[in-house]
Amino acid sequence: MTIAILDMFGSSGGVGRCTKEMLRQFEDEGVSTILCGQSHIVDSFYECRQTIPHLRLTNLERPRLSLRSLKIRMASKGNINSLSLANVLIRETFKATSKGYDCPQIPILVNYPQVIPPPSNNLPYCLFLHDLNWRLYPGNFKSPALTDQNCRGWVNRAVKVITNSECTRDEVIEHYQCAPAKVVAAPLAPFDGGMSSEFDASKYLASAGLLAGNFYLFPGVWGLHKGHDTLTEALEMSPVTDPVVVTCGMPRGSFGSNPRALCMLRDSLAARWDKLIEKRRLVVLGRVSEAEMQALRTSCRAYILPSRYEGYGFPMVEAVYHGRPAIVSDIKAHQEILKRYPQYKLARLIGAGSSQALAAELISANQEFPHLPDNWKNSIKATWSWTNTVQTILSAMTVKAAVVT
């Protein structure tokens, strides 16, 4: 079987990490994947070809002097509300995936579509959506209304919409008024990335002034929904002695393309974080490699996850997978993960946005947590894995379905 992915995001960040894991799992399922996109998108996946033999990368902008490349570059520079780019990308993806295959049209999955307006043509495709963050936290986006308009158009024209969790599926159905049969949840799974035998985790922790089991972990990136302010207030009112490690970098510095509201949040936390760092309540790390991140995940005393919103909530499932306790907000995404893995008994729920509740949990966190069985990771894989995820995606993509809006 062969499928095509028209990717709009690239291989970086959490979204890119998910895409790379899907590509690996498609390979394991005997599925050949054609990944299509613009130059900067496709080039970011170049290294994946070393471990995924049947992955075919199709750069829709090459050769650069071709008419096709010219059309895409002109569409990219057009008006932000123009439908040209999506039309060209969808059409060229269909052309690229029809070459050399004596079979009906290969099913196409469009990943992270909301960054551009939807196509006006009627070529069939499925969507993969990670969240609708811009609805509740518009300050994370430069043009939240336009992002929502784009996403609605893509959803309306899609044959199937596939989401990364049940709670995102519910949100898509409610907000875009979709028929339930049109939207399929393919919940994501824990990443099984291990540390290289050459990586010295204890040496890395020592270089950061950390000792295994004596620090908390607040992983993730900057975002209004992540709870950086909740964490800050909790640490200011809590006499907790073990530091909290954050991996998003310092609030100060170049904010790059951060929207104004996010820049204001970071600016408001800068001086407060300086005081917490001085008191050894906070350890701030940035540009953390995957090996370093694995050392933090497996060595922390507990995760601290005060998010107000998540589409899926990877840090929560990482805590489950690695058998680490978690002080976690009671949002829908977190509760969905906890229901999927009922054998995990190490979560302490707090109200989203409640710094008082978080401070109280930090004060009482020295008590012992239940012991998990030795075969814990194997039992987690048996409950839900990436195999389940990609099989659900493939089933949704290959079902002959009428477009329902």
C-alpha positions as CSV (number, residue, x, y, z in Angstrom):
1,M,0.0,0.0,0.0
2,T,1.1,3.6,-0.7
3,I,-0.1,6.8,0.8
4,A,0.9,10.5,0.4
5,I,1.3,13.2,3.0
6,L,1.1,16.8,2.1
7,D,3.0,18.4,5.0
8,M,2.6,22.0,6.0
9,F,4.8,22.1,9.1
10,G,8.1,20.3,8.8
11,S,10.1,18.0,11.1
12,S,10.7,20.3,14.0
13,G,8.9,20.6,17.3
14,G,6.2,18.4,18.7
15,V,4.2,18.3,15.4
16,G,7.3,17.3,13.4
17,R,8.2,14.7,16.0
18,C,4.8,13.1,15.6
19,T,5.1,13.1,11.8
20,K,8.5,11.4,11.9
21,E,7.1,8.7,14.2
22,M,4.2,8.1,11.9
23,L,6.5,7.7,9.0
24,R,8.5,5.1,10.9
25,Q,5.3,3.3,11.9
26,F,3.9,3.4,8.3
27,E,7.2,1.7,7.2
28,D,6.8,-1.0,9.9
29,E,3.2,-1.6,8.6
30,G,4.5,-2.2,5.1
31,V,3.2,1.1,3.8
32,S,5.2,3.2,1.4
33,T,4.9,6.9,2.1
34,I,5.3,9.8,-0.3
35,L,5.9,13.0,1.6
36,C,5.2,16.1,-0.4
37,G,5.6,19.8,0.3
38,Q,7.5,23.0,-0.4
39,S,11.3,23.0,-0.3
40,H,11.8,24.0,3.3
41,I,9.3,21.4,4.5
42,V,10.6,18.4,2.5
43,D,14.3,19.2,3.1
44,S,13.7,19.1,6.9
45,F,12.8,15.3,6.6
46,Y,15.9,14.5,4.5
47,E,17.6,12.5,7.3
48,C,14.5,10.3,7.7
49,R,15.4,8.5,4.5
50,Q,18.4,6.8,6.3
51,T,16.0,4.8,8.6
52,I,12.9,4.7,6.4
53,P,13.9,2.9,3.2
54,H,10.5,3.2,1.4
55,L,10.0,6.9,2.2
56,R,9.9,9.0,-0.9
57,L,10.4,12.8,-0.5
58,T,8.8,14.9,-3.3
59,N,9.8,18.5,-3.3
60,L,7.0,20.3,-5.1
61,E,9.3,23.3,-5.9
62,R,12.1,21.5,-7.7
63,P,13.7,22.0,-10.1
64,R,13.7,25.6,-9.2
65,L,13.5,26.9,-12.8
66,S,10.4,24.8,-13.6
67,L,7.0,26.2,-14.3
68,R,5.7,24.3,-11.3
69,S,8.3,25.9,-9.0
70,L,7.5,29.3,-10.3
71,K,3.7,28.8,-9.7
72,I,4.3,27.8,-6.1
73,R,6.6,30.6,-5.4
74,M,4.2,33.1,-6.9
75,A,1.3,31.7,-4.9
76,S,3.4,31.8,-1.7
77,K,4.0,35.5,-2.2
78,G,0.4,36.3,-3.0
79,N,-2.3,37.8,-0.8
80,I,-2.6,35.9,2.5
81,N,-6.3,35.2,1.7
82,S,-5.4,33.8,-1.7
83,L,-6.5,30.2,-2.5
84,S,-3.7,29.8,-5.1
85,L,-1.1,28.1,-2.9
86,A,-3.4,25.4,-1.6
87,N,-4.8,24.7,-5.1
88,V,-1.3,24.4,-6.5
89,L,0.0,22.2,-3.7
90,I,-2.9,19.8,-3.8
91,R,-2.9,19.6,-7.6
92,E,0.9,19.0,-7.7
93,T,0.7,16.4,-5.0
94,F,-1.9,14.5,-7.0
95,K,0.4,14.7,-10.1
96,A,3.4,13.6,-8.2
97,T,1.7,10.6,-6.5
98,S,0.1,9.4,-9.8
99,K,3.4,8.8,-11.5
100,G,4.6,5.2,-11.8
101,Y,1.6,3.6,-10.0
102,D,-0.8,1.3,-11.8
103,C,-3.5,1.8,-9.2
104,P,-6.4,4.1,-8.3
105,Q,-5.4,7.5,-6.8
106,I,-3.2,7.2,-3.7
107,P,-5.0,8.5,-0.6
108,I,-3.6,11.9,0.5
109,L,-3.3,13.1,4.1
110,V,-2.8,16.9,4.6
111,N,-0.9,17.6,7.9
112,Y,-1.2,20.9,9.8
113,P,-3.3,22.6,7.1
114,Q,-4.5,25.7,8.9
115,V,-1.4,27.8,8.0
116,I,-2.8,28.6,4.6
117,P,-6.3,29.1,3.1
118,P,-8.0,25.9,1.9
119,P,-8.2,24.9,-1.8
120,S,-11.1,25.8,-4.0
121,N,-10.8,22.7,-6.2
122,N,-12.6,19.4,-5.4
123,L,-9.7,17.0,-5.2
124,P,-10.2,14.6,-2.3
125,Y,-8.0,14.5,0.7
126,C,-8.0,13.6,4.5
127,L,-6.8,16.0,7.2
128,F,-4.7,15.5,10.3
129,L,-5.4,18.1,13.1
130,H,-3.3,18.4,16.3
131,D,-5.5,20.9,18.2
132,L,-7.5,24.1,17.9
133,N,-5.3,26.1,20.2
134,W,-6.1,29.5,18.5
135,R,-9.8,29.3,19.7
136,L,-9.1,29.5,23.4
137,Y,-5.7,31.2,23.3
138,P,-5.7,33.6,20.4
139,G,-2.7,35.4,21.8
140,N,-0.5,32.5,20.7
141,F,-1.2,33.4,17.1
142,K,-0.7,36.4,14.9
143,S,-3.9,35.9,13.0
144,P,-6.2,33.6,15.1
145,A,-9.4,34.5,13.3
146,L,-7.8,33.8,9.9
147,T,-6.3,30.6,11.2
148,D,-9.7,29.4,12.3
149,Q,-11.2,30.4,9.0
150,N,-8.5,28.5,7.1
151,C,-9.1,25.4,9.3
152,R,-12.8,25.5,8.9
153,G,-12.4,25.6,5.1
154,W,-10.1,22.6,5.1
155,V,-12.4,20.7,7.4
156,N,-15.5,21.4,5.3
157,R,-13.8,20.1,2.1
158,A,-12.1,17.1,3.6
159,V,-13.3,13.5,3.1
160,K,-12.2,12.6,6.6
161,V,-10.7,14.5,9.5
162,I,-8.3,12.6,11.7
163,T,-7.4,14.0,15.1
164,N,-4.7,13.2,17.6
165,S,-7.1,12.6,20.5
166,E,-10.7,12.1,21.5
167,C,-11.0,15.5,23.1
168,T,-9.7,17.2,19.9
169,R,-12.2,15.2,17.9
170,D,-15.0,16.4,20.2
171,E,-13.8,20.0,19.8
172,V,-13.7,19.7,16.0
173,I,-17.2,18.3,15.8
174,E,-18.6,20.9,18.1
175,H,-16.8,24.0,16.7
176,Y,-17.0,23.2,13.0
177,Q,-20.4,21.4,13.3
178,C,-19.1,18.2,11.6
179,A,-21.0,15.0,11.3
180,P,-19.5,12.7,13.9
181,A,-18.9,10.0,11.3
182,K,-16.6,12.4,9.4
183,V,-14.1,12.9,12.3
184,V,-11.9,10.0,13.5
185,A,-9.7,10.1,16.6
186,A,-6.3,8.4,16.3
187,P,-4.8,9.0,19.7
188,L,-1.1,9.4,19.7
189,A,1.2,7.2,21.8
190,P,4.4,7.5,23.9
191,F,7.7,8.0,22.1
192,D,10.1,5.1,22.6
193,G,13.3,7.0,22.2
194,G,16.2,5.8,24.3
195,M,19.5,7.3,25.3
196,S,22.6,6.3,23.5
197,S,24.9,4.1,25.5
198,E,27.6,6.7,24.9
199,F,25.6,9.5,26.6
200,D,26.5,10.0,30.3
201,A,23.2,11.0,31.9
202,S,24.6,11.5,35.4
203,K,27.4,13.7,34.0
204,Y,24.8,15.8,32.1
205,L,22.6,16.2,35.2
206,A,25.7,17.2,37.3
207,S,26.6,19.9,34.7
208,A,23.2,21.4,35.4
209,G,23.6,21.1,39.1
210,L,21.0,18.4,39.3
211,L,20.8,15.0,41.1
212,A,18.5,12.2,39.9
213,G,15.3,12.1,41.9
214,N,15.8,15.6,43.4
215,F,14.2,17.8,40.8
216,Y,10.8,18.4,39.1
217,L,10.4,18.7,35.4
218,F,8.3,21.2,33.5
219,P,8.9,20.3,29.9
220,G,7.6,22.1,26.8
221,V,7.7,25.3,24.9
222,W,6.4,28.8,25.4
223,G,2.7,29.3,25.1
224,L,-0.1,31.2,26.9
225,H,-1.8,27.9,27.6
226,K,1.2,26.1,29.1
227,G,0.9,27.5,32.6
228,H,4.3,29.2,33.0
229,D,2.5,31.9,35.1
230,T,0.8,29.2,37.3
231,L,4.2,27.6,37.9
232,T,5.8,30.9,38.8
233,E,3.1,31.9,41.3
234,A,3.2,28.4,42.9
235,L,7.0,28.5,43.4
236,E,6.8,32.0,44.8
237,M,4.4,30.8,47.6
238,S,5.8,27.3,48.2
239,P,8.8,26.6,50.4
240,V,9.7,23.6,48.2
241,T,13.4,22.8,48.3
242,D,13.9,20.7,45.2
243,P,14.2,22.8,42.1
244,V,11.9,22.8,39.1
245,V,13.6,22.4,35.7
246,V,12.0,24.2,32.8
247,T,13.3,23.4,29.2
248,C,11.8,26.4,27.3
249,G,14.8,28.7,27.9
250,M,14.8,32.1,29.6
251,P,11.9,34.6,29.2
252,R,14.4,37.3,28.2
253,G,16.2,37.5,24.8
254,S,15.0,37.4,21.2
255,F,11.3,36.5,21.0
256,G,11.6,36.0,17.3
257,S,8.1,35.8,15.8
258,N,6.3,35.5,19.1
259,P,2.9,37.3,19.1
260,R,2.6,40.3,21.3
261,A,0.6,38.6,24.0
262,L,3.2,35.9,24.4
263,C,6.0,38.5,24.4
264,M,4.2,40.3,27.2
265,L,3.9,37.1,29.3
266,R,7.6,36.4,28.9
267,D,8.6,39.9,29.8
268,S,6.4,39.9,32.9
269,L,8.1,36.7,34.2
270,A,11.7,37.7,33.5
271,A,12.5,39.4,36.8
272,R,10.5,36.9,38.9
273,W,12.4,34.0,37.3
274,D,15.7,35.7,38.2
275,K,14.7,35.6,41.9
276,L,13.6,32.0,41.7
277,I,16.8,31.0,40.0
278,E,18.8,32.8,42.7
279,K,16.9,30.9,45.4
280,R,17.5,27.6,43.5
281,R,13.7,27.1,43.0
282,L,14.1,27.2,39.3
283,V,16.6,25.8,36.8
284,V,16.2,27.1,33.3
285,L,17.5,25.1,30.3
286,G,17.3,25.8,26.6
287,R,18.1,24.0,23.4
288,V,17.9,20.6,25.1
289,S,18.9,17.7,22.9
290,E,16.8,14.5,22.8
291,A,19.4,12.6,24.8
292,E,19.5,15.3,27.4
293,M,15.7,15.4,27.5
294,Q,15.6,11.7,28.1
295,A,17.9,12.0,31.0
296,L,15.6,14.6,32.5
297,R,12.4,12.5,31.9
298,T,13.8,9.4,33.5
299,S,15.6,11.1,36.4
300,C,13.0,13.7,37.6
301,R,11.2,13.2,40.9
302,A,7.9,14.1,39.2
303,Y,6.5,16.1,36.2
304,I,4.7,19.4,36.8
305,L,2.1,19.9,34.0
306,P,-0.2,22.9,34.8
307,S,-1.4,23.4,31.2
308,R,-4.8,25.1,30.7
309,Y,-5.2,23.5,27.3
310,E,-3.6,20.7,25.2
311,G,-4.7,18.9,22.0
312,Y,-3.0,15.8,23.2
313,G,-0.5,16.4,26.0
314,F,2.7,14.6,25.2
315,P,4.4,15.4,28.6
316,M,1.6,13.6,30.4
317,V,2.0,10.4,28.3
318,E,5.7,10.6,28.7
319,A,5.3,10.7,32.5
320,V,3.0,7.6,32.2
321,Y,5.4,5.8,29.9
322,H,8.5,6.4,32.1
323,G,6.6,5.6,35.2
324,R,7.2,9.1,36.7
325,P,4.7,10.8,39.0
326,A,2.9,13.9,37.8
327,I,1.3,16.9,39.3
328,V,-1.1,17.6,36.5
329,S,-4.0,19.9,35.6
330,D,-7.4,18.4,35.2
331,I,-7.9,19.4,31.6
332,K,-9.7,17.1,29.1
333,A,-6.5,16.0,27.3
334,H,-4.8,14.9,30.5
335,Q,-7.9,13.1,31.8
336,E,-8.2,11.2,28.5
337,I,-4.7,9.9,28.8
338,L,-5.2,8.9,32.4
339,K,-8.4,7.0,31.5
340,R,-6.5,5.2,28.7
341,Y,-3.9,4.0,31.2
342,P,-5.9,3.2,34.3
343,Q,-3.0,1.2,35.8
344,Y,-1.0,4.4,36.2
345,K,-1.7,5.6,39.7
346,L,0.9,8.4,40.1
347,A,-1.0,11.4,39.0
348,R,-2.2,14.2,41.3
349,L,-4.8,16.3,39.7
350,I,-5.1,20.1,40.3
351,G,-7.5,22.7,38.9
352,A,-6.1,24.3,35.7
353,G,-4.7,27.6,36.5
354,S,-4.6,27.1,40.3
355,S,-1.3,28.1,41.6
356,Q,-2.5,27.6,45.2
357,A,-3.3,23.9,44.4
358,L,0.1,23.4,42.7
359,A,1.9,25.0,45.6
360,A,0.1,22.7,48.0
361,E,1.0,19.6,46.0
362,L,4.7,20.7,45.9
363,I,4.6,21.0,49.7
364,S,3.2,17.5,50.1
365,A,5.1,15.8,47.3
366,N,7.7,14.2,49.5
367,Q,5.4,11.4,50.4
368,E,6.0,8.1,48.6
369,F,4.2,7.1,45.4
370,P,2.9,3.6,44.6
371,H,5.4,1.2,43.1
372,L,4.9,0.3,39.5
373,P,5.5,-3.3,38.1
374,D,8.9,-4.1,36.6
375,N,7.3,-4.7,33.1
376,W,5.7,-1.3,33.2
377,K,6.7,-0.1,29.7
378,N,5.6,-3.3,28.1
379,S,2.2,-3.1,29.7
380,I,1.9,0.5,28.4
381,K,2.7,-0.5,24.9
382,A,0.1,-3.3,25.0
383,T,-2.5,-0.7,26.1
384,W,-2.0,1.7,23.2
385,S,0.9,2.1,20.8
386,W,1.9,3.9,17.6
387,T,0.8,0.8,15.8
388,N,-2.7,1.4,16.9
389,T,-2.4,5.1,15.9
390,V,-1.3,4.5,12.3
391,Q,-3.7,1.6,11.8
392,T,-6.5,3.9,12.7
393,I,-5.2,6.6,10.3
394,L,-4.8,4.1,7.5
395,S,-8.4,2.7,8.1
396,A,-9.8,6.3,7.9
397,M,-7.8,7.2,4.8
398,T,-8.8,4.1,2.8
399,V,-12.6,4.0,3.6
400,K,-14.7,5.2,0.7
401,A,-16.6,8.0,2.2
402,A,-18.8,10.7,0.9
403,V,-17.9,14.3,1.8
404,V,-20.1,15.3,4.7
405,T,-20.0,18.8,6.1
